[in-house]
Amino acid sequence: MEPMAPRKSPLFDTATTLGKIMSFLGVSALCGVLAAGLIFPLAASGGAAAAAGSEMLEQLPAELREEPLSVPSHILAEDGTEIAQFYAENRKPVGIEDISQEMQDAIVAIEDERFYEHGGVDARGLGRAMVHNVTSDSQQGASTITQQYVNNVLINADFLRGEDRLTISGSKTYADKLREMKLSVSIEQEMTKDEILEGYLNIVLLGGRNYGVEAAAQAYWGVSAADLDVAQAATLAGIVQSPNGYNPLVNPDAAENRRNTVLSAMLRNDYITQEEYEDAVEVDLEESLDPNPESAGCFNASMANHFCDYVVELFLSSDAYGPDRASREQLLERGGLRITTTLDPDAQEAAEEETQNAVPAGDPSEAAAALVSVEPGTGEVKAMAQNTPYDTEQTGGTNVNYNTDFDYGSSGGFQGGSTLKPFVAAAWLEDGNSMGDKIDASVDEYPALESWEASCLDNGIARNTDRWPINNAIRDMKREMTVDYGLYWSINTATVATAHELDLCDITGLMNRVGYHSARDGSGLDPSHPSFVLGAQEVSPLTQASAFATLANDGEYCRPRAIAEVTDTNGNTYETPEADCEQVIDEEVVAQLNETLIRIAEDRTADGDPQFPMAGKTGTNNFESSTWFIGFSRGLSTASWVGNPNGVGEDYSLNGETIGGVFFDDVWGSIIAGPMWLDYMNQVAPNYSTDEFPEPEDSPWDDPESSDRYSWENDGTERGGGSSDSDDVPDIDDADGSDSDGSDSDDDGDDSDSDDD
């Protein structure tokens, strides 16, 4: 038998009650007079207490300073399609005409049945509460709907001002209560009852992070506030007393009991008939729910989760939206912004589909795939996708964005490999040379301390500190050839020989002008390490797409741009960066370079059957841990990457892996990344400009379309001798790969140099 709880003595009960009475009398002497003065001004017109109370009353604020309510912000695609929303409070403000009469009646019946009779403070309710609180162990409130509205407005204002003082029920001082009462009387003289009720029903918490009846109605039943029926309205009205305790998704039984209490109040106040009451109480609340919870953030984005994350990082890092990150986060979650992006939903859908087709999510090979598209001439990001879910708990999932720099997605980028070779050729052309000039590609080793011209360095030279052997993926290519021919077949010895005849600072200067930089720290390419000419630098796919967009747009580089417009709830527009473009390469240089890139894309990536004018370049790093195809039409530039995101080197090679159910002895840029690019661009490129590329004014070729130009036996200058698709030419896959021996190393000897593609 459990011991009985000790009984309270009558003396203790009496003392407690007397204490409450004395407390009541002490406070009420002043508070009661003040309250009476608010409700019946003439009642407090005489006596010392009245004079003191009147003076205090005059010192209390009489004007309610309303701050903007917290409203969700929305990130939108370029056509207005919602990508994601962000909120601290899920609220959808509506007018009183868009709130059902049942909802209005339910809240009045349970929270303030004399709402339409009093002037902001209910004297009868106030007196009843005072007596109850003196004679009972429990506390009873007497706040009217008007007072509750004032209280919520004050809480919102305090939060926005960064004040921690609580004004919620149970934490108020008598001064708080009196201020609330005075403000309530004041706004009753300025606002109609409908306006007060509308404000209250839009600000009140109704479970979870749902504020206001519209958001709550959609969250619990998927209906608008205008369509709430008696049972639903009573449920929402019941939540007000305890938003957590009566949340129907969390505590359906308690919520149903509370709903029935509200229905009784509605019946008692003649808002519903006996029949309506009986019908409503018979509704099984849990079964009636049709949850449609509004979930915030990029994790719950309808599409393009990683792009969403990129946009958020752009927003939070821009001082256009606030002086610091904390203020920008508050604006994003509470400001009701419409952030319109540059994303093309059709392009995004195709990109997501093709990355999955290339490398299914969670593939045992640990390979990953990424696609990103940029519009030449604007820099607008039109698609950004990768094969991994934006979910760290899901197999193969990650919130790391493979398409962006570290600062915007936590990825350190990937070695660019041979995709940077076109810009070595562009520097060759800028130096006054021709794509038809011959270079000596037979040199396959540069000794330690070899001098390279680098005028921007202190001593004017760069040196490879260790012996640098150069190997080619294709045998018998260490010979004299044209620059054009070396680029077409992606010959390492040709690219390095070209760079050796140039000023390395001119090459890095050109690469930096088209946006190349380290994905890890944002620094430009470093001419002190000659291995950059073979793509040793880690770069992001977005950087790649933007650089090649320069070639699609006649030498005009545009910085990537993902946010098109930001407006607030009043339609005011924030200053957002417009297209930031600059002519950085001469048009004729680009036209001559593109002659070769067109042949690479159309002959090899499109297998001789292009569906639109295209140009581009494959790339693969040492040991094939990163493979690329970067290509473009006149209207769209797209970077396609397939690789192992976990590291570089032999341990992370894709060679000998089964990817997407297919076994690959070797994986190069043309194997998976190229076809993924082509399948995507065949769907999307026709939606943008597919005009022909401008022809150069001074081409070194009599017939640029000649199939003999890239004949396997030729050096790039001869005519005849077979065609590029003869039996003697290596299979396209064999012509696009890293050295089999993986012997290339950079100047520092860390074996990180990128190789042929």
N, C-alpha and C positions, 0 to 999 in steps of 0.2 A: 504494500500500500504506500503510495507516494505521500510525502508529508504535505500538509495543507499550507497554502501560502499564508503568511502572517496577516491578521486582520488589522485594518486601520482603526485606530481608536476614535471615538466620537470627538474627543478633544482635538485630534489632528484634523479631522474633517472640518470642524468648526473654525479652527485657526486658518486653514487653507481658504475657506469661504470668506472669512472676515478679511483675510489679506487681499483677496480679489476685490472685495467690496471697497476696501480702503483705497486700493489702487485705482479702482473705477472712479471713486469719488474725487480722488486727487487729480486725475487726468481729465475727467469729464468736466470739472469745474471750468476749465479753460476750453478744452476741446469741444464740449457741448455748446458752449456759447458761440464759439467760432463757427461750428457747423450750423447752428441755428441762424447765425448771421448770414451765412451763405444762402440758406434756404428761405428764411424769413427775415430780411434785413431789419425790419422794425423791431423784432424781438430782442435785438442786441443793442438797443439804442440808449440804454441807461446803465448806471452802476460802474464801479471801478473795474470789475472783471470784464464787463462789456467794453470799457474803454481800452483796457490792455489788449483784449482779444481783437478789437477793431484795428488797433495799431499794428498788431502782428499780421492780421489779415491783409492790411494794405501793403505790407512789405512782401507778401507772396506774389509770384508772377501771375499775371492774368492772361497772358498770351501764350498759346501753345506753339512752340517752334517745331514744325513738322519737317523732318529730313526725308529724303527719298527712301522709299522702301527697297529692301533687298530684292532684286529681280534677277532671274537667271540670265546668263549671257549665252549666245549661240554662235557657234562656228559653222559657217555655211560654205558650200561649194559655189562656184562662179554662177550657177543657175539658180541659186537660192535653196538648193537641197540642204537640209540640216545634216551636218556631220556629227556634231556633239554639242552638248550643253554643259554649263558649269554653274554651280550654285552652292551657296551656303544655306540658303532657304529656297525651297522649291515653291515659287509663287507665280500665279498667273492672274493679275488683277483684272476684274470685270466690273461692269456697272451694275447697279441694283436691279436694273431691268433684265439683266442676264443671270439673276439668281432667283430660283423658283420661290413662289410664295410659301410653299411648304417649309423651305429652309429658313426663310425669314421668321415664320411663325414659330418654328421649333426653337430657335435660339432665344427669341423673346420669352417664350413660355418657360424655359428652364433657367435662364440667366437673369431675366429682368422683366417680370410679368407686368410691372407698371411703367415700362419703358415709354409708352406713349402718353403718360400722365405727368411724370415728374419733369423737373427742369435741369436734370443732370445728376442730382443727388436725391436719393429716396429716403425721406425722413422716417417713414414707418419702418423700412428695412434696417436703417441705421440704428434706431432704437431697439428693435428686436435683437439685432446682433450684439449690442452692448449688454443687454440683459443676459443673453445666452452665454456670452464669454465670461461673465462674472459668476454665473451659477453652474457652469459645466466645465469638465476637463477638456473638452474639445473647443476649437475655435470656429466661429462662423463669420463669413464675410458678408458685407452688405454692398459690395461694389455694383453699381449699375453698369449696363452695357457702355454707357458714355464714359464712366470712370475706367472701365477695362480698356476701352479704346485709347484713352489718354495714357494709361499706364503702358500700353504696348508702344505707343508713339514715343514716350519718354525712354523706354528701354532701347528702341531703335536709335534714337538720337544719341544716347549715352554711348552706345557701341561705336557709332560712326565717329564720335569725338574721342574715342579711345579711353572713355571713363569706365571704371570697373564697378562703380556703385550700383548695387542691385535695387530695383524697385519692384521686384516680383512679390507676389503675395507671401506674407510671412517674413519678409525681410524689410518691411517699411517702418520708418520711424513715424511718430505722429505728425511731424512736419511734412514728411512725404505724403501722408494721407491727406493732410489739409491742402497741400499744394495741388494734389490730384483732384480734390473736391472743387477747389476754386477754379481750376482750369476746366473742369467738366461743366460747371455752371456757365463759364464764359463761352465755351464753344457751342453750348446749347442756344446761345443768343446769336451765334454767327452761322450755324449750320442747321439744316433741316434734319428731322429724324431719319429720313431716308439716306441722307448723306452720311450721317453718323453710323447708321447700320451698315451701309456699303463699306465705309472705311474699316469698321470692325471686322466684317466678314472677309476682308481681304488681308488683314494683318495677323489674325489670330492663328496660333499653332494648333494643328489638327493631326498630330501624330507623325513620328519620324522626322523628316525634314520638310514636311508638307505644310505650307502656310497658306491660309485662305481657302475658301470653299471650292474654288475652281480646280486648283491643283489637287486637293484632297479627293474631290469627286472623281477626277480622272485616275488618280492613283488607286482608289479602292474599287471602283466599278467601271471605269472607262467611259464615264458619261460626263457631260458638262454640268455646271452648277444649275443651269436653266432647266435641266431635265431631272433633277433630284426628286424622288417621290417621298411620301411621308416617312416610310421606314428608313430610307437612306438619310433624309434630312435629320431625323431624330438621332440617328447614329452619330453623325457629325457634330450635332449640338451637344451630345453627351461627352464627346472627347474633350471638350474645352476644359472641364474640371480636372482631368488628369490625362494629358496627351500621351503619356507612356502607358499608364495603367489601363486606359480604355482604347488603345490602338487595336482596331479589329483584326489586323494581320498578326498581332503578337498575342493578344488576350481576347479572343473572340467571345468567350463565355461572359467575361466581365463586361465587355463592350455591349453585348446583347442585353444584359441586365440593366446597364445604364441607359441603353436605348429605350427600354420599356419604361423606365422612370421618366424619361423625357416625354414619351407618348402619353403617360398619365397626366403630366403637366399640360400637354396640348389639349387633352380631353377636358381637363378641369377648367381650362381657360377658353373653352368653346372654339378652339382652332380646328378640331376634327370631331367627327361624329362618333358615336359608339361603334358603329359598323366599321368605320375607317380604323378606329383604334384596334378592334379585334382582328381585322385583316393584317394590320401592321405587326402586331405582337406575334402573330403566327409565322411570320417570315423567319426562316432559319438564317441568321446573319452570316455564319461561316459559309454556307452553301450559296448565299446570294452574292458573295464577293467575286469580282472578276479583276484580280490585281493587275495593275498596269503601272508598276512603280517607275517613277522617273529617275533614272540613274545618271549621275553626272560623270564627266571626265572622259578622257580618250579611251580608257579601258572599255567603256560602254558606247563608243562611237558606232554609228550605223555603217561606216565604211572608213577606209584610209586611217586606221588607228595611228600608224607611225607618222603619217603626214600631219595628223591632228597634233601629235606630240611635238613635232617640229614647229608648227604654228604657235603653240603655247610657249615654247622656248623663245621664239622670236618676239612674241608679245612681252614676255616677262623680262627680256633683256633690253627692251627699248625704253628710253627715257621719254618718249612721246606719250606714254601712258601713265606716268607717275615718276616721282623722284627716286624711288627705290623699289626693290623686288616685292617687299611686303605690301606696299600701297598698290602695286599693279595686281598682285594676287587678289587683294580685296576688291579692286575694280572688276576683275574678271569674274569673281564669284558673286558680286552683289550689284554690279552696275547695269545690268540689262543690256549689254552691248550686243550688237550684230556685227560679227567679224566675218566679212565676206572675203573668201580666199580666191585664189586663181585656179583651184582644182577643177578639172574637167571630169565629171562623174563617169562618162562613157570611157574615156581613156583610163581612168582609175580601175574600172571594172575589168577592162581587158588586161591591164598590167597585173592585177591580182590573179587573174585566171592563168596567165602565161607563166608567172613565177611558180605557181603551184604545179602547172603541167611540167615544167622543167625539173623542179626538185620538190617533191611532195614534202609537206611539213613533217618534221620528225624523222626524216629519212635516216636510216642507220649509218649512212656514209658520213653524217655530220656536215654535208655540204649545205650551202645556203645560196639563195638567188635573190637578186635585187634589180629593179628597173626604176628609172626616173627619167621623166621627160621635161624639157624646157623649150619654150617657144622662142625662136630666134627673133630679135628685134624688140622684144619686151622683157625677156628674162623670166617670164611667168612660168612657175612650176605647174605643169598640167597633170602629172601623175607621179606617184611615189609609192612603190609597193615592194614587198619582200615576201618570201614564202613562209616566214615564221609567224605564228599567231602572236598577238600583243598580249601575252598572258604567260607569266613566268611559271605558273603552276601547271600549265598544259604541256604535254610532250612536245619538245621542239620549240616551245614558245620563248619569247624574249621581248623586253621593252627597249632593247638596244636598236637604234635606227641605223641600219647598214648604209643608208644612202647619204648621210650627212656627216659633218665634222663632229669631233668629240664634244664641243660646246653645245651642240644642238641635238645630240642623240647618243652620246657616250661611245660611239665607235671611233677607233683611231684611223679608219681608212684602210686601204689596201694598196700594195705596190702596183703601179700603173703598167709596168712592163712596156711592151712595144707600142702601146697607145700614145706614148709621148713622142714617138719618132716623127710624125708629121710636122711637129713644131721645130724639130732640128732642121728638117728640110725647108720649112718656112724661113728660118733664120739664114739658111744658105741662099735662098732667093733674095731676101732683104739685103744681103751682102753684095748683090749685083750679079749673082751667078744664075745658072740655068739648071732645070731638072734634067736636061740632056747632057750636062757636063759629066765627064768620067772621073771617078775617084778610085783609089787603089784599095780595094777591099780584101787584099791578100794578107795584110798585116793582122796577125791573130794574137799578138802579145805585145803589151807595152811594159817596159821594164820599170822597176821601182824608181821613183823620183823623176819619172818622165815629165817634161815641162809641157804645160797647156796654157795658151794665152788666156789671161783672165784680167782684163784691164781694171776692173772694179776692185780687185783685191790690193792689199797694201803693196806687195812686191810685183804686182802685175802678172803673176803666174800662179797656176794651180799645179799640184803634183799628186799623182797616185802614189801613196807611200809604200805600197807593196806591188809586187809583180802582178800585172793584170792580164790574164789570158782571156781571149775573146773567142767564143765558139759559136757556130751557127747550127740551127736545127736541120738545115738542108745541106747535104754533102756537096762537095765540089763547087762551093760558092765563094771560096776564098780566092778571088780574082778581080781583075779590073772590070768595072761595070758603071753604068750611069747612076746618078742619084735616084732618078725615077725608078729604075729597075730594082735597085736595092731596097727602096721603100715598098714597092709592090710585093716583093718576095720576103720583106721584113728581115733583111740580112744584118745581123749584128755588126759584123766587121765593116759593112758599108756605112752604117749609121755612125759608128765610132770614128771611122776615117773622115767622114764629113765634119763631125764636130772638131776633130783635131786640126782641121784647116781653118776653123773659125775662132772667134773670141768667145769663150764660154759665157762671159757676162752678157754678150749679145743674145745668146740662146736663153739663158735664165731670164733676161729682161723681157724677151718676147713671151716666154711661158708665164711669167708673172703678170704681164699685161692682159693675157686671156684668162686670168683668174686662178692659175695654179698656185697652190700653197699646201703646206702640211696640214693634213686633217687632224693631227694631234694637237698642234699649238698655233696654227695659223701663220707660221713663218713662210716666207717665200722660198723658192728653190735656191739651193746653195751651190754656187759655181766652184767652190773649193773642192768638191767631190765630183770628178768627171762622170762617175757612174750614173748620175741623174739622167744622162742622155738615153739610158736604157730603161728608165722608169723605176729606179730604186726607191723613189719617194712614195710614202703612203699618201694617197689622195682619195677623196670620197667620190662616189658615183655622181653626186650632184655637181661637184667641181668639174668632172669629166664632161658631163652633158653640157654645162655652160661654156666650157672652153671650145668644144666642137660646134656649139651653136654660133660661135664667132665665124667659123668657116662657112656655115650655112647662110650667114647674113653679111657676106662680102667684107669680112674683117671688122665688123662692129661688135664689140663685146658688151653684153648687158649683165649686170649683177643679178643673181637669182632673186626672184621676188615671189613671195607666197601670199602676202596679205594685200588685198586690193583696196579695202575700205573698212573703216571702223566707225560705227555710229552708236549714239546712246539712245535712251528711251524717248528723248525729246527730238530726235532727228539730227542732233548736232554731230558734226563729223570731226573725228580726230585727224591730225595731220599724219598721213602714212606715206612712206617712200613711193614715189612714182618710178617709172622705168628709168633706170640709171645706165645709160648706154654711151659708149665712146668708141670712135674709130681707132683701132689699135694696130691693124695690119692693112697694108695697101691692098686695094681691090684686085689689082692685077696679080699680086703675089698669091692671093687666095685662089684666084681663078686657075693659075698654073698648078698650084698644089692640088686643087680639087680634081684636076684631070686624072691624077693618079688614084686619089681616094675613091673616085667614081668607079674606076675599073676594079679596084679591090672589092667594093661592095657589090657591084653588079655581076662581075665575073665569078666571084668566089662565095660571098655570103648568099647572094640570090641565085647562085648556081647558073648564071647566064640567063635568067628569066625574071628580071625585076618587074614589079607591078607598078612602080613609080620611080622617078629619078631619085637616086640615093647615092650616098658616099659614106665612107667610114674606114675604120681601122680596127683590126683585132689586136689582142695583147695577152700575154701570159708571163707570169713571173717565174723565177727559179723554183724548181721542184713542183710547179703547177699547183700551188695553193690558191692562186687568184687568176681567173681567166676573164677576159673582157671582149665585148664588141661595142665600140662607140660609133654610132652612125647617125646620119641626118638626112632629111629631105629639106626642101626650102622652108618648110613651115614647122618642122619639129625636129629637135635633137634629143636622142635617147641614149642613155648609158645602160648597158646590160652587163651585169656582173654575176659570175658563178664562182664560188670558192669555198674555202674552209675559213670561217671567221675566227677560229680559235688561235691561229698563229701562222707563222711562215716557216719554211724549211721542210726537210724531207719527211719529218714526222707528221706533217699536215698536208702532204701531197694528196691530190685527188686521183692520181694514177693508180690503177689496179683496184678501183672501188666500183661497187655496184650502186649506181645513182638512179633513182626512179625505176628500179627494177632492171636496169640495163648495165651490163658490165663494160667497163672502159679500161683498156690497157693504158691509154694515154688520154689526158684531158687538156685541150688547148682552147683558145678563144673561139675557134671555129666549130668546136664540137657541141657545146651546149649553149653558151652565151650567144653565139651568132644566130642559131636557129630560134632561140627565144626572142631575140630582138626582131627577127624577120617576121615571126608569127604575130607578134604584137603590132609592129609597124604596118603590116598589111591590113590590119583592122582599123588602125587609128590615123595613120598618115593621110589618107584621103579626106579626112575632116579638116585638114589644114592645107596650106599651099603645097601643091606638087608641081610647081613650075620647073622648067629646065634650069640647070645651073648656067650662069654666064660663061661663055667661052673666053679664053684668054686672048688678048690682042696679039700676043707674040708667043705662039706655041712653038716649041722646038720640033714638033712632029708634023710631018706632011699629012699623015692620016692618023689622028689620035685614036680612032676606033679599030685600027689594024690589030688583028689577033696575033700577028707576028711580033708585035712590039715587046711582049712579055714571053716570047718563046723560051722554052727551057734551055735551048742551046745558045740563045743569043746573050748578049751582054747589055741589051737595051738600046743599041744603036743600029744593029743590022736588020735587014728585011729578009724574010724567007727563013728557011731552016726549020720549018715546023711551027706548030701553034701551041698556045699555052695549055690546051687540053689534049695534047698528043699523048700517046702511050708512054713516052719517055718522061713526062712530067710527073712528079710525085703526087700521090693522092692528096686532095686538098687538106685532109687532116694531117698528113705527114709534113705538109708545108707550113703548118701552123703549130709549132710546139717549142718547148724549151729544150735546151741542150740535154742530151741523154745522160751525159756524165755530170751535169750540174756543177761544172768546175768554175763557173764565173764567180768572181768575188769583187767587192767594191774596194775603193782605195784604202779603206781602213782594215781590210782583210777579215771582215766579219761575215763574209759569204752571203750578204743580203742583197747583192746586186740583182736587178731584174734582168731577164734574158729575153730571147726572141719569143714570138708568139706562135 
